[in-house]
Amino acid sequence: MPFRPLALTVPALSLFMTRKPSPRAVAPSTRAREPRLSTPQLAPESLGFALDCAAQAVGAVRLGAALPAALGTVFASLPEASATASHGAVQDIAYRTMRRLGLAEWLVAKLVHKAPVPHVAHLLACAFALLIDDEASAAYTPFTVVDQAVEAVGARREFAFAKGLANAVLRNFLRERNALIAESQRDEVARWNYPRWWIDAVRNAWPDAWQDILEAGNTQGPLTLRVNIRRSSVDDYLQTLRDRQIAATQVGSQAVRLAVPMPVDRIPGFREGVVSVQDAGAQLAAQSLAVRNGMRVLDACAAPGGKTGHLLELADLDLVALESDQSRAQRIGENLRRLGLAADVRIGDAGDPSAWHDPAGPSFDRILADVPCSASGIVRRHPDIRWLRRAADIPALVAEQRRILAALWPLVKPGGELLYVTCSILPDEGEMQALWFGNNHQDAVRLDAPGQLLPAVARAPADTSAGSRAGWTTGSNPDHDGFFYARFQKR
Ligand SMILES: C[S@@+](CC[C@H](N)C(=O)[O-])C[C@H]1O[C@@H](n2cnc3c(N)ncnc32)[C@H](O)[C@@H]1O
């Protein structure tokens, strides 16, 4: 049967339509408010229940919340037993939907004549995210997804009348799947599952590799551990894993990638501080600083303390861990306690040292400036970031990074070093910042550093005549998230 836009066959649709359709504008306005929802009549262990919860989280992201916080709110609203029963499935669907949201929303706009109310649109998007996978890799059979999504729509009394619509839309998709997917590929947002500005920014920055980079951001990053060399060696830890039939590979001097991800509480030695979870690219930060016993070190943007812990594993340091966000700062202490390590944790603004640093006191041998950034390098682990960021955020972040760098540099001892780090793949936050810093600080000598790491096969742009090539060493490695590293020594 040929595909037809649904409105031709389901006239009752207009009952719950709120606005004009547009294939590119199906996401509800971020200023819109989700109306209070009734309680759904669904079993907590059912796929329908998980779809409903995931749809709430997706809706919150579309209103500007980070996905982990949105999921936290959804789980907190459930009875404990329901939260436990549905936890894994809800997380899986919500994260999967973030990685497929461009296409899923394109399908909602294409197949529903007028944009549905937000919760129903998000439920359909979550169902499409599950249906898009080809059957071999799909988590559920198409029949189950359609059945349960329809149940979920009908389970809240205010949307019950839309059950027929949901059923028809999802079945239309299954009938016309190949043609619809083929058509969607002409729309870049649906094709790549990123906002248009993001696609343009990556294409402009990496004209030879942008597709690989976008593709890599739609995969799940590997689960990589950092072996605490105070407690074990990589070889001994790999043996521990082999003894427990856990397949793993060494992917860095202290980095071990598990073949199959597992919850942290099941990772051997995690609770005892023998290993931490940390991307292999992120592990290069502490290693690049070449710390030695007795050094005074500032970790200037420290929470949750991943790199703080690594620095302290490598040497006995007098370490100040600074963080502007009080609640995030608590996580530094939690992480260090697990590792059996300690730092002087301070709350403050790295851009205003007068509030937390005594100018008459000792300055620092090493400063790690792991500054706030777009996080465009870690989208495979945080797939919601792309839908939360706006193009206008980038210049604001660039200005903030410069403010922090300029304020920290006077705290570096002569002969000491500062490492600038972002988890970004955008040159404005990477090499352009390093060039700006070098040009504006005559007492700064640029040293070797990993430069721009990309989570996919890539080359540096052909023309880097804007400045020194030092540090412009583009690495590419599926074991790395996207990072930028530049290291400066004070004369
Ligand atoms: C990229 S994260 C740091 C990750 C951390 N280094 C790690 O490895 O676990 C950046 C951190 O900087 C904090 N931050 C943002 N602006 C800051 C500022 N002006 N001063 C100090 N910390 C800041 C953020 O709250 C965030 O926790």
The ligand as an SDF file (V2000), in Angstrom:
LIG
                    3D

 27 29  0  0  0  0  0  0  0  0999 V2000
   35.4890   20.2970   31.9330 C   0  0  0  0  0  0  0  0  0  0  0  0
   34.8780   20.3270   33.5270 S   0  0  0  0  0  0  0  0  0  0  0  0
   36.2710   19.7780   34.4360 C   0  0  0  0  0  0  0  0  0  0  0  0
   36.4450   18.2770   34.4770 C   0  0  0  0  0  0  0  0  0  0  0  0
   37.5050   17.8700   35.4880 C   0  0  0  0  0  0  0  0  0  0  0  0
   38.7650   18.5290   35.2420 N   0  0  0  0  0  0  0  0  0  0  0  0
   37.7260   16.3670   35.4910 C   0  0  0  0  0  0  0  0  0  0  0  0
   38.6450   15.8910   34.8520 O   0  0  0  0  0  0  0  0  0  0  0  0
   36.9500   15.6720   36.1590 O   0  0  0  0  0  0  0  0  0  0  0  0
   34.9240   22.0200   33.8810 C   0  0  0  0  0  0  0  0  0  0  0  0
   34.5920   22.3610   35.3320 C   0  0  0  0  0  0  0  0  0  0  0  0
   34.8910   23.7350   35.5240 O   0  0  0  0  0  0  0  0  0  0  0  0
   33.9320   24.2970   36.3870 C   0  0  0  0  0  0  0  0  0  0  0  0
   33.9890   25.7440   36.1480 N   0  0  0  0  0  0  0  0  0  0  0  0
   33.3070   26.4610   35.2210 C   0  0  0  0  0  0  0  0  0  0  0  0
   33.6410   27.7430   35.2980 N   0  0  0  0  0  0  0  0  0  0  0  0
   34.5660   27.8510   36.2960 C   0  0  0  0  0  0  0  0  0  0  0  0
   35.2860   28.9230   36.8560 C   0  0  0  0  0  0  0  0  0  0  0  0
   35.1280   30.1670   36.3980 N   0  0  0  0  0  0  0  0  0  0  0  0
   36.1310   28.6720   37.8670 N   0  0  0  0  0  0  0  0  0  0  0  0
   36.2940   27.4130   38.3510 C   0  0  0  0  0  0  0  0  0  0  0  0
   35.6280   26.3530   37.8540 N   0  0  0  0  0  0  0  0  0  0  0  0
   34.7850   26.5680   36.8360 C   0  0  0  0  0  0  0  0  0  0  0  0
   32.6480   23.6150   35.9730 C   0  0  0  0  0  0  0  0  0  0  0  0
   31.6800   23.6890   37.0010 O   0  0  0  0  0  0  0  0  0  0  0  0
   33.1300   22.1990   35.7080 C   0  0  0  0  0  0  0  0  0  0  0  0
   33.0220   21.4240   36.8690 O   0  0  0  0  0  0  0  0  0  0  0  0
  1  2  1  0
  2  3  1  0
  2 10  1  0
  3  4  1  0
  4  5  1  0
  5  6  1  0
  5  7  1  0
  7  8  2  0
  7  9  1  0
 10 11  1  0
 11 12  1  0
 11 26  1  0
 12 13  1  0
 13 14  1  0
 13 24  1  0
 14 15  1  0
 14 23  1  0
 15 16  2  0
 16 17  1  0
 17 18  1  0
 17 23  2  0
 18 19  1  0
 18 20  2  0
 20 21  1  0
 21 22  2  0
 22 23  1  0
 24 25  1  0
 24 26  1  0
 26 27  1  0
M  CHG  2   2   1   9  -1
M  END
$$$$
